[in-house]
Amino acid sequence: MENEKYDYKQIHAETDGSFIVKGYKSDGYSASSVCAGMTRIDFLDCYDSVEDAAKAHPAILDKDGEPCWGSAFMDRDLKDVSHIPDEPDYDYDYEDY
């Protein structure tokens, strides 16, 4: 299946007239990652038209054949990194190496 790696894909219209396809995977990071439990968002490719994007990634179309649109605003909460501490997690000085 073409969409197996991702829970869903969306197309984003850019200000320069291009269209970016992104893939989304819930809990898409390994348990050892600081991003564990977060949705992984992958840039897949950029296209000159919605039609070109849909040919390469049919999963961006819904059951009625309409594009599934996304936006940076809608992605904002998926990119929340407030759970990552501001302090470094190491106990040594890099200059000593």
Residue pairs with C-beta under 8 A, 6 or more apart in sequence:
2 57
2 58
2 59
3 9
3 59
5 23
5 25
6 23
6 24
6 25
6 42
6 59
7 24
7 25
7 26
8 23
8 24
8 59
8 68
9 21
9 22
9 23
9 24
9 44
9 57
9 59
9 60
9 68
10 21
10 22
10 24
10 60
10 68
10 69
10 70
11 19
11 20
11 21
11 22
11 50
11 53
11 54
11 57
11 60
11 67
11 68
11 69
11 70
12 19
12 20
12 21
12 22
12 69
12 70
12 71
12 72
13 19
13 69
14 20
14 46
17 48
18 46
18 47
18 48
19 46
19 47
19 48
19 49
19 50
19 52
19 53
20 43
20 44
20 45
20 46
20 47
21 44
21 45
21 46
21 47
21 53
21 56
21 57
21 60
22 41
22 42
22 43
22 44
22 70
22 75
23 41
23 42
23 44
24 39
24 40
24 41
24 42
24 78
25 39
25 40
25 42
26 39
27 36
27 37
27 38
27 39
28 38
28 39
28 40
29 35
29 36
29 37
29 38
29 40
30 36
34 81
34 83
34 84
35 81
38 78
38 80
39 78
41 75
41 78
41 79
44 57
45 53
45 56
45 57
47 53
47 56
50 67
53 60
53 67
54 60
54 61
54 67
60 67
60 68
61 67
61 68
62 68
